[in-house]
């Protein structure tokens, strides 16, 4: 991800967190901004969030991971500290083609 895009994403995620904590939901303008930056993977991520397919898990040592039940029904574990997911979308879209900025499992971690 380019440095400018990383900065934009970081600021946008701060706004998302602030608005959600303040209002309990996201405004249309925030959703539109997210869509402009992340496109289709965002829609898939929000679908997973709506289906309650994401769980934040903590180990006894305090390590945090996200457990995501993907659209295929398979469960994936995504470390919070890495921009990585073992799902096929990440393998194909990011590693092989280099096209997706973040896949849905990483986007849902902000929700």
C-alpha positions, 0 to 999 in steps of 0.5 A: 500500500502506498504511503499516501493511501496508508495515511488516508486509510489511517485517518479514515479508520480514526473517523470510523472509530470516532463516529461509531463510538459517538453514534453507535453507527456509521453515517452515509458519508463515512460509508461512502468514503470507505467505499471510495477507498476500499470498493468491493472488499468493503461490501463483503466485509460489511456483509460479514459484520452484519452476519456477525461472522467476526469475533475478536479473541484474546489469548491469556497473554493479551494477544489479539486475533480476529476469527472470521467465518468467511462467505464460504463457511470456512473459519479463518484466524487473522492476527490483528498485528498483521495485514494478512489473512489465510483466505483465498481472497487474500491469496488470489487478490493480494499475493498473486495479483497484487490488486486488493488493498485489504481484503474483507477480513482485514477491513472487518477488524476495524468494525 
